[in-house]
Amino acid sequence: MTVSSSETHPAVFLDRDGTLMRDVDYCGDPGLVEVFAGAASALRQLKSSGYKLIVITNQSGIGRGYFTEDEYRAVEQEFLRQLGGDLIDATFYCADLPDANSSRRKPAPGMILEAERAHHLDLARSYFIGDKTSDIECGRNAGVRTILVQTGYGALAGDCGADWTARDLTEAVAIILRTSR
């Protein structure tokens, strides 16, 4: 079967810190990476259902000088090693500071729009899972459905306009699989 270059795929955009792994505020040390239990199996369910999995993460620790891009990459490598397999299709990160006029830094949708072009994604069939209001706003700004997880900062987020709220990634994936049919 030949795949047309115009064929698009649904995606699940995922925040990293606080959603897929424990948030340790400006993680520049691979030794601090701790992927949440159940994350890999939840992501495998999405992959087997045809979703592209794209990490969208603000990393202002680079812009603040707390860690280097090389240190960020080392953390990302450890994150992917702990997650296992080839579950993540791509990662987009933004090192811009919060006060920068940035089209990429969440809640702006720039990283999602870059991913859409690079990976032929169908945003109308896509979701964003995150633990912060900025994740939910980013997803909404890109026109995707949103799920706030109550891990990381999500327990404190209150009503931030998410389409759904879930205890954790496993519950968020169940919502996606149930609503995408």
C-alpha positions as CSV (number, residue, x, y, z in Angstrom):
1,M,0.0,0.0,0.0
2,T,1.4,3.4,-1.0
3,V,0.9,6.2,1.5
4,S,-0.1,9.5,-0.1
5,S,1.9,12.5,1.0
6,S,-1.4,14.3,1.6
7,E,-2.6,11.7,4.1
8,T,-2.9,13.2,7.6
9,H,-2.7,11.5,11.0
10,P,-4.3,12.3,14.3
11,A,-1.8,13.1,17.1
12,V,-1.7,13.4,20.8
13,F,0.5,16.3,21.9
14,L,2.0,15.7,25.3
15,D,3.6,18.0,27.9
16,R,6.6,16.3,29.4
17,D,7.3,17.6,32.9
18,G,4.4,16.8,35.2
19,T,2.5,14.9,32.6
20,L,4.9,12.1,31.5
21,M,7.5,12.4,34.2
22,R,7.9,13.9,37.6
23,D,8.3,17.7,37.5
24,V,11.5,18.7,39.2
25,D,11.6,22.4,38.2
26,Y,14.1,23.1,35.5
27,C,15.4,19.6,35.1
28,G,18.9,19.7,33.7
29,D,20.1,16.5,35.4
30,P,19.4,13.1,33.8
31,G,19.6,11.6,37.2
32,L,16.4,13.4,38.3
33,V,14.3,11.9,35.5
34,E,11.5,9.7,36.7
35,V,8.9,8.6,34.1
36,F,5.5,8.0,35.7
37,A,4.5,4.4,36.2
38,G,2.0,3.4,33.5
39,A,3.1,6.1,31.0
40,A,4.7,3.6,28.5
41,S,1.7,1.3,28.4
42,A,-0.7,4.2,28.1
43,L,1.3,5.6,25.2
44,R,1.5,2.2,23.5
45,Q,-2.3,2.1,23.5
46,L,-2.4,5.4,21.6
47,K,0.3,4.2,19.1
48,S,-1.6,1.0,18.4
49,S,-4.7,3.2,17.8
50,G,-2.9,5.1,15.1
51,Y,-1.9,8.3,16.9
52,K,1.4,10.1,16.4
53,L,2.8,11.1,19.8
54,I,4.5,14.5,19.9
55,V,6.0,16.0,23.0
56,I,5.6,19.8,23.3
57,T,7.6,21.3,26.1
58,N,8.7,24.7,27.4
59,Q,12.3,24.6,28.6
60,S,13.0,28.2,29.8
61,G,15.7,26.7,32.0
62,I,17.9,26.9,28.9
63,G,17.1,30.6,28.3
64,R,17.6,31.4,32.0
65,G,21.0,29.7,32.0
66,Y,20.1,27.0,34.5
67,F,21.2,24.3,32.1
68,T,22.6,24.1,28.6
69,E,21.0,22.7,25.5
70,D,23.4,19.7,25.7
71,E,22.1,19.1,29.3
72,Y,18.6,19.3,28.1
73,R,19.3,16.7,25.4
74,A,20.9,14.4,28.0
75,V,17.7,14.7,30.1
76,E,15.6,14.0,27.0
77,Q,17.7,10.9,26.2
78,E,17.2,9.6,29.7
79,F,13.5,10.3,29.5
80,L,13.2,8.4,26.2
81,R,15.3,5.5,27.6
82,Q,13.1,5.2,30.6
83,L,9.9,5.4,28.5
84,G,11.3,2.6,26.3
85,G,10.7,1.8,22.7
86,D,10.0,4.2,19.9
87,L,6.9,5.6,21.4
88,I,7.6,9.3,20.8
89,D,7.5,10.4,17.2
90,A,9.0,13.9,17.8
91,T,9.8,16.4,20.5
92,F,9.5,20.2,20.1
93,Y,10.9,22.4,22.8
94,C,11.1,26.1,23.4
95,A,13.8,27.8,25.4
96,D,12.2,31.2,25.3
97,L,11.7,33.1,28.6
98,P,8.1,33.7,29.7
99,D,8.2,37.4,29.0
100,A,9.5,36.8,25.4
101,N,7.1,37.7,22.6
102,S,7.2,34.1,21.3
103,S,5.0,32.3,18.9
104,R,6.5,29.0,20.0
105,R,6.3,29.2,23.8
106,K,3.2,27.6,25.3
107,P,0.4,28.9,25.4
108,A,1.2,30.0,21.9
109,P,0.5,27.2,19.4
110,G,3.7,27.6,17.3
111,M,5.3,24.2,18.3
112,I,2.0,22.4,17.5
113,L,1.8,24.1,14.1
114,E,5.4,23.2,13.3
115,A,4.6,19.6,14.2
116,E,1.5,19.7,12.1
117,R,3.5,20.6,9.0
118,A,6.5,18.3,9.7
119,H,4.4,15.2,10.4
120,H,1.2,15.7,8.3
121,L,-1.1,15.9,11.3
122,D,-4.9,16.4,11.4
123,L,-5.5,18.8,14.2
124,A,-9.2,18.3,14.1
125,R,-8.7,14.7,15.2
126,S,-5.9,15.5,17.7
127,Y,-5.6,16.0,21.5
128,F,-3.3,17.8,23.9
129,I,-2.6,16.3,27.4
130,G,-0.9,18.5,30.0
131,D,-0.8,19.4,33.6
132,K,-0.7,23.3,33.3
133,T,-3.1,25.9,32.2
134,S,-0.6,26.9,29.5
135,D,-0.8,23.4,28.1
136,I,-4.6,23.6,27.8
137,E,-4.5,27.1,26.3
138,C,-1.8,25.9,23.8
139,G,-4.1,23.1,22.7
140,R,-7.1,25.3,22.4
141,N,-5.1,27.9,20.5
142,A,-4.2,25.2,18.0
143,G,-7.8,23.9,17.7
144,V,-7.2,20.5,19.4
145,R,-9.2,18.9,22.2
146,T,-7.6,19.2,25.6
147,I,-7.2,17.0,28.7
148,L,-5.8,18.4,32.0
149,V,-4.1,15.7,34.1
150,Q,-4.0,16.2,37.8
151,T,-0.3,15.1,38.1
152,G,2.3,17.8,38.4
153,Y,0.7,21.2,38.6
154,G,-2.6,19.9,37.4
155,A,-3.9,19.2,40.9
156,L,-3.7,23.0,41.4
157,A,-5.0,24.2,38.0
158,G,-8.7,24.4,38.9
159,D,-11.0,25.1,36.0
160,C,-8.7,26.1,33.1
161,G,-11.1,25.4,30.3
162,A,-9.9,21.9,29.4
163,D,-12.4,19.7,27.6
164,W,-11.8,16.9,30.1
165,T,-9.9,16.5,33.4
166,A,-8.2,13.1,34.2
167,R,-6.4,11.8,37.3
168,D,-3.4,10.8,35.3
169,L,-2.1,9.8,31.8
170,T,-3.8,6.4,31.9
171,E,-7.2,8.0,32.5
172,A,-6.5,10.6,29.8
173,V,-5.7,7.9,27.3
174,A,-9.0,6.1,28.2
175,I,-10.9,9.3,27.5
176,I,-9.2,9.7,24.1
177,L,-9.9,6.1,23.1
178,R,-13.5,6.4,24.3
179,T,-14.2,9.7,22.5
180,S,-12.4,9.2,19.3
181,R,-14.5,6.3,18.1
